[in-house]
Amino acid sequence: MNVKVHYRITQDRAGIPQDFCGARHFVASADKAIEDIARTQLAADYQIPLSAVEISRIEA
């Protein structure tokens, strides 16, 4: 199942504060929480720490 995740980035990879909001589709799997999948993937894509990604809403 595809879900739409709304997120906010609070800092860039240099640690400088940011305020970027966006949304992206992810494929939900039964064995792992979608929040963990989304946070991990977004952190890897933007090359930022996991703590800089905030999940604000998930739509089915």
C-alpha positions in Angstrom: 0.0 0.0 0.0 1.3 3.5 -0.8 1.0 6.2 1.8 1.7 9.9 1.7 4.0 11.2 4.4 4.1 14.9 5.2 7.4 15.9 6.8 9.5 18.9 8.0 13.3 19.2 7.9 14.7 21.2 10.8 18.4 21.4 9.9 20.7 20.8 6.9 23.7 18.5 6.9 25.9 21.3 8.2 23.7 21.7 11.3 22.3 25.1 10.1 18.6 25.5 11.1 16.1 25.0 8.2 12.3 25.1 7.9 11.5 23.0 4.9 8.2 21.2 4.6 7.3 18.6 2.0 5.4 15.4 1.2 6.4 12.1 -0.4 4.9 8.8 -1.2 6.2 5.6 0.5 5.4 2.0 0.2 4.2 0.7 3.5 5.3 -2.8 4.6 3.7 -4.9 7.3 6.9 -5.6 9.3 8.1 -2.1 9.9 6.4 1.2 11.0 6.0 3.6 8.1 7.3 6.5 10.3 10.6 4.6 10.7 10.9 3.9 7.0 10.1 7.4 6.0 12.4 9.1 8.6 15.3 6.8 7.6 14.8 7.3 3.9 14.4 11.1 4.1 17.5 11.4 6.3 19.5 9.4 3.8 18.2 11.3 0.8 18.9 14.7 2.4 22.1 13.5 4.1 21.0 14.8 7.5 20.7 13.2 11.0 17.5 11.3 11.9 16.7 13.9 14.5 16.3 16.6 11.8 13.3 14.9 10.2 9.9 15.4 11.8 6.9 13.5 10.5 3.8 15.7 10.7 1.1 13.6 9.0 0.5 10.3 7.3 -2.3 9.8 4.7 -3.4 6.4 3.5 
